């Protein structure tokens, strides 16, 4: 049975509260890729045994194999059966359309990564796509993350020769935070869901995160602290292929 929009918004509200609690209490929330029902059951049993909130993730390959609504239904079924707090992240979604479909299906976390389809996507293209997804996510209040550029590799076995020049082109040395685009304290906020863009250098690349407009500039310098920019979650793992 399809989840209602009211239920989706309630789940997203709880997901935001989890991110707030994790920051305030200083704990991490595990996120695990699932590609079949057995893996989902294992994650749910572990979450039950540890009395811990948890995220499960599906990227484009898993979505094509399992289906967005099937994943939503299975997670909801085991959520009720095990009595656990569990949310879904649409991981490395390769297009705006795919991200919107995840929002409509009731996923609480959306990771837009247009560089999966276009490895040479520019910052402007990535930001434009991210803003569109953020705007669309206001209908459910889903949390949005964006990938800053193509992140090489995948979770599959690779036997091809390593192209070191390509690696040098894609990866750069970390730098200190360069800029913040949050509005100044004098900027009036017309609505709680007003959004802005902020950037911070994390490991080897720029992390573009969509956050609720705030008088405080984003000063995060690592993946862990960058998560403080509500509602972003930063992940550096590779997407899975079909």
C-alpha positions in Angstrom: 0.0 0.0 0.0 1.4 3.4 -1.0 2.5 5.7 1.8 0.5 8.9 2.1 2.0 12.4 1.7 1.1 13.1 5.4 3.0 10.0 6.4 5.9 11.0 4.2 6.1 14.5 5.8 5.9 12.9 9.3 8.8 10.6 8.4 10.9 13.4 7.1 10.2 15.4 10.2 11.5 12.5 12.3 14.5 12.1 10.1 15.4 15.8 10.6 15.0 15.3 14.4 17.4 12.3 14.2 20.0 14.5 12.5 19.5 17.1 15.2 19.8 14.5 18.0 22.9 13.0 16.4 24.7 16.4 16.3 23.6 17.3 19.9 24.5 13.9 21.4 27.6 13.3 19.3 26.7 10.0 17.6 26.8 8.7 14.0 23.9 7.2 12.1 24.9 4.1 10.2 23.8 4.0 6.5 23.9 0.6 4.7 23.4 -0.2 1.0 20.8 -2.9 0.4 20.4 -4.8 -2.9 18.0 -7.6 -1.7 15.5 -8.4 1.0 17.9 -10.5 2.9 20.3 -7.6 3.4 17.5 -5.4 4.5 16.4 -8.0 7.1 20.0 -8.2 8.4 20.2 -4.5 8.8 16.8 -4.3 10.6 17.8 -7.2 13.0 21.1 -5.4 13.8 19.2 -2.1 14.5 16.8 -3.9 16.7 19.6 -5.7 18.6 21.5 -2.5 19.2 18.4 -0.3 19.7 19.8 2.0 17.2 18.3 4.3 14.4 19.6 3.4 11.0 19.5 4.4 7.3 19.4 2.0 4.3 20.5 3.2 0.9 19.7 2.3 -2.7 21.5 3.8 -5.7 20.5 3.7 -9.3 21.4 0.0 -9.8 19.4 -1.1 -6.8 16.5 1.1 -7.8 16.3 -0.5 -11.3 16.5 -4.0 -9.7 14.1 -3.5 -6.8 11.9 -0.5 -7.7 11.4 2.7 -5.6 8.0 1.8 -4.2 9.0 -1.8 -3.5 11.9 -0.5 -1.4 9.6 1.9 0.4 7.1 -0.9 1.1 9.7 -3.4 2.3 11.3 -0.9 4.7 7.9 0.1 6.1 7.0 -3.5 6.6 10.1 -4.4 8.5 10.0 -1.1 10.4 6.7 -2.2 11.8 7.7 -5.8 12.4 10.9 -4.9 14.3 9.7 -1.7 15.9 12.8 0.2 14.8 13.6 3.8 13.6 14.7 3.4 10.0 14.9 5.8 7.0 15.8 5.5 3.3 18.5 7.4 1.3 18.3 7.6 -2.5 22.0 7.4 -3.1 23.9 8.9 -6.0 20.7 9.7 -8.0 22.0 10.5 -11.5 19.3 13.0 -12.6 16.9 15.6 -11.3 14.0 13.4 -12.5 15.3 10.4 -10.6 15.7 12.4 -7.5 12.2 13.8 -7.8 10.8 10.2 -8.2 12.6 9.3 -4.9 10.9 12.3 -3.2 7.5 11.2 -4.5 8.1 7.7 -3.3 8.6 9.0 0.2 12.4 8.7 0.7 13.5 10.8 3.6 17.1 11.4 2.2 17.9 12.4 -1.4 21.5 12.4 -2.8 21.6 14.1 -6.2 24.7 13.3 -8.2 24.3 14.5 -11.8 28.1 13.8 -12.4 27.2 10.1 -12.5 25.5 10.7 -15.9 27.8 13.5 -16.9 31.3 13.1 -15.5 32.4 16.6 -16.6 29.3 18.4 -15.2 30.3 22.0 -14.3 29.7 23.6 -10.9 27.0 25.7 -12.4 25.2 22.6 -13.8 25.5 20.8 -10.5 24.2 23.7 -8.5 21.3 24.4 -10.8 20.2 20.7 -10.6 20.6 20.7 -6.8 18.5 23.9 -6.4 15.8 22.3 -8.5 15.8 19.2 -6.3 15.8 21.2 -3.1 12.9 23.3 -4.3 10.9 20.1 -5.2 11.8 18.5 -1.8 9.9 21.2 0.0 6.7 19.3 -0.7 7.8 16.5 1.7 10.6 18.3 3.6 13.1 15.5 2.5 16.7 16.1 3.3 19.0 16.7 0.3 22.7 16.1 -0.4 24.6 16.9 -3.6 27.8 15.5 -5.0 30.3 18.3 -6.1 31.8 16.5 -9.0 32.4 13.0 -10.5 33.8 10.7 -7.8 35.6 7.9 -9.6 35.0 4.2 -9.0 32.1 2.0 -7.8 31.4 -0.9 -5.5 32.1 -3.5 -8.2 35.3 -5.5 -8.8 37.7 -3.6 -11.1 40.3 -5.3 -13.1 41.2 -2.6 -15.6 44.5 -0.7 -15.5 44.7 2.3 -13.2 44.8 5.6 -15.0 46.8 7.7 -12.6 46.5 10.9 -14.7 42.8 10.6 -14.5 43.0 10.2 -10.8 45.1 13.3 -10.5 42.6 15.2 -12.5 39.6 14.1 -10.4 41.1 14.3 -7.0 42.8 17.3 -5.3 44.5 18.0 -2.0 42.2 19.2 0.8 42.0 22.9 1.5 40.5 25.1 4.2 36.9 26.3 3.8 36.9 28.9 1.1 33.5 30.5 1.2 30.0 30.5 2.6 26.9 31.6 0.8 24.5 31.7 3.7 22.6 35.0 4.0 23.8 37.6 6.5 22.1 38.0 9.8 20.2 41.0 8.5 18.5 39.0 5.7 14.9 38.4 6.6 13.7 34.8 6.2 10.3 34.6 4.6 9.7 31.0 5.4 11.3 28.2 7.5 12.1 26.2 4.4 14.1 29.0 2.7 17.2 27.4 1.3 20.7 28.5 0.4 23.9 26.9 -0.9 27.0 26.5 1.1 30.3 24.9 0.2 33.2 23.4 2.2 36.3 21.6 1.1 36.1 18.0 2.4 38.9 15.5 1.8 39.6 15.8 -1.9 36.6 17.7 -3.3 34.0 20.4 -2.8 30.9 19.3 -0.9 27.9 21.3 -1.9 25.2 21.1 0.7 21.7 22.4 0.7 20.8 23.9 4.1 18.0 25.8 5.7 18.8 29.5 5.6 20.5 30.6 8.8 22.3 33.6 10.2 25.3 31.3 11.0 27.7 30.7 8.1 28.8 27.2 7.4 32.3 26.7 8.8 32.6 22.9 8.6 36.0 21.5 7.6 35.3 17.8 7.5 32.6 15.3 6.4 31.5 14.8 10.0 31.1 18.5 10.9 29.7 19.4 7.5 26.6 17.3 8.4 25.8 20.2 10.8 24.4 22.1 7.7 20.8 21.0 8.0 19.7 18.9 6.3 22.8 17.5 4.6 24.4 14.1 5.2 27.9 13.8 3.7 29.0 10.4 2.3 32.2 9.6 0.4 31.5 6.0 -0.6 31.2 5.0 -4.2 27.9 4.4 -6.0 27.0 0.9 -7.1 26.4 0.0 -10.7 23.5 -2.1 -12.0 
